[in-house]
């Protein structure tokens, strides 16, 4: 978990579901997703309160996404992570990325035990910039 080789493998994947993506541009979940989109990733917003975010279709949950998801990027409080990880496993995602201050050791272990790559308590935008300096 949180190793350079894991980052490299995840950044080679192209479809990222952003759970908790906000329609508000000033929110980290919005600008991180938009940064990733600008850097060639396919972004899929997951937010049950919105049907469209930044011109993209937003889905109420991971299971309702009609295409294959590689990475599940989580912008939710730590106590809500386990069901998201279970959904990620159900849709055969390859990786879980928990953003800054999102920490759930039990969910991380469950994901790793199921063969998913896991990053916890780290920002996908910041780490991408570091790796591409």
VENLINWO-V765217 format. One record per residue. N is the residue number from 1. OMEGA is omega in radians with two decimals (NA if undefined). D_LAST is the distance of its C-alpha to the last C-alpha in Angstrom with 1 decimal. Layout:
((N,OMEGA,D_LAST) (N,OMEGA,D_LAST))
//
This chain:
((1,3.10,21.8) (2,3.08,18.3) (3,-3.08,17.1) (4,-3.12,14.0) (5,3.09,16.3) (6,3.11,17.6) (7,-3.10,14.3) (8,3.14,13.6) (9,-3.13,17.2) (10,-3.12,17.2) (11,3.05,14.2) (12,3.06,16.3) (13,-3.00,19.2) (14,-3.09,19.8) (15,-3.04,22.5) (16,3.01,21.9) (17,-3.11,24.9) (18,-3.10,24.1) (19,-3.10,27.1) (20,3.13,28.0) (21,-3.14,26.2) (22,3.03,27.7) (23,-3.09,28.9) (24,-3.08,28.0) (25,-3.11,24.9) (26,-3.14,24.4) (27,3.14,24.3) (28,-3.11,21.1) (29,3.12,22.5) (30,-3.04,22.7) (31,3.03,19.5) (32,3.13,17.3) (33,-3.13,19.4) (34,3.06,19.1) (35,-3.14,15.3) (36,3.10,15.5) (37,3.13,18.3) (38,3.14,16.5) (39,2.96,13.8) (40,-3.13,16.7) (41,3.03,18.2) (42,-3.07,21.9) (43,3.09,22.7) (44,3.09,26.1) (45,3.03,27.2) (46,-3.13,29.7) (47,-3.07,31.8) (48,-3.12,35.6) (49,-3.07,36.3) (50,3.10,34.8) (51,3.12,35.5) (52,3.03,32.8) (53,3.13,29.5) (54,3.11,27.5) (55,-3.13,29.7) (56,3.07,29.0) (57,3.10,31.8) (58,-3.10,31.6) (59,-3.11,33.3) (60,3.14,35.3) (61,-3.10,34.1) (62,-3.08,32.1) (63,-3.11,35.4) (64,3.13,36.1) (65,-3.05,33.0) (66,3.14,34.5) (67,-3.13,31.5) (68,3.10,29.6) (69,3.11,26.9) (70,-3.02,24.2) (71,3.03,22.4) (72,-3.12,24.2) (73,-2.98,22.1) (74,3.03,24.5) (75,3.11,24.9) (76,3.11,28.3) (77,-3.02,30.0) (78,-3.09,30.1) (79,3.13,33.8) (80,-3.02,33.3) (81,-3.03,30.8) (82,3.12,33.3) (83,3.10,34.9) (84,3.10,31.6) (85,3.11,30.6) (86,3.07,34.1) (87,3.11,33.7) (88,3.09,30.4) (89,-3.11,32.3) (90,3.14,35.1) (91,3.10,33.1) (92,3.00,31.4) (93,-3.10,27.8) (94,-3.07,25.5) (95,3.04,23.3) (96,3.07,23.6) (97,3.09,20.8) (98,-3.07,22.4) (99,3.13,20.5) (100,3.14,20.6) (101,3.04,24.2) (102,-3.04,25.3) (103,3.06,26.8) (104,-3.07,29.6) (105,-3.12,30.0) (106,3.12,33.0) (107,3.12,31.3) (108,-3.14,28.2) (109,3.12,30.7) (110,3.12,32.7) (111,3.14,29.7) (112,3.12,28.6) (113,3.12,32.3) (114,3.07,32.4) (115,3.10,29.5) (116,2.99,26.8) (117,-3.09,23.3) (118,2.95,22.8) (119,-3.09,20.1) (120,3.07,21.7) (121,3.12,21.0) (122,-3.11,17.3) (123,-3.11,15.7) (124,3.10,14.4) (125,-3.11,12.4) (126,-3.12,10.8) (127,3.10,10.1) (128,3.11,8.8) (129,3.12,6.2) (130,-3.08,5.5) (131,-3.11,5.8) (132,3.10,3.8) (133,NA,0.0))
//
